[in-house]
Amino acid sequence: MKTCKLSGVVLLLLAAGCAATHITSSWKARDAFPAKYNKIMVLGLIRESDRRIQENMENHLAADLRDLGYNAVSALQEYGPKAFDKMTEEEALAKLKNSGVDAVVTIVLLNKEKERSYVPGHIYYYSPYGYYYNSFWGYRTALYHRIYEPGYYLINTRYFWESNLYDMSSQKLMYSAQTQSFDPANLENLAHEYGQMIVKNMVQQNILRDNNEHK
């Protein structure tokens, strides 16, 4: 019987390879088209304890929009963390208008969940016949490692996101996407993948255009 053993290191590498961000659903308004926005603000609606996540997400998405040829800025960099606190709707809209902002892309962290999974010390897959069952010691050694060598627990994190694009002149929602990120390697990778994915999808949905192609 052939025995295939997967070590903890291999399992960790496989798990890392599966880490990804993907869009679960998206929507666009029927009358949506690539408008010529003069200034797009990226605004993260993320709790204060996750400020580093907000900063990374805003910066990367704004940079990806600039790569398309749009003037895009981070709300944190433009206004600071408490810019809209205690403001009325009219005051907030006036603030954006005075800054020349005619579109807002929001990034909302809807939920963050931690998942705990057990990884055995050794995992074996068996075929009907093979070496290990043909001798007592081979059998004993194979099963000993399986039964007695300790495993360990992995803690993975799953993020649930939503991003919307609002046209400020009409106050209309033009685009919305829901996204999941599973166990990113770090915040930089998370923000990088997310920004590129959202911008690419907005171009595919004909919400934005790559202005560099029209130069």
Summary of the structure (lengths in Angstrom):
residues: 215
radius of gyration: 24.4
end to end distance: 64.5
largest distance: 81.8
contacts: 602
relative contact order: 0.24
helix: 39%
strand: 33%
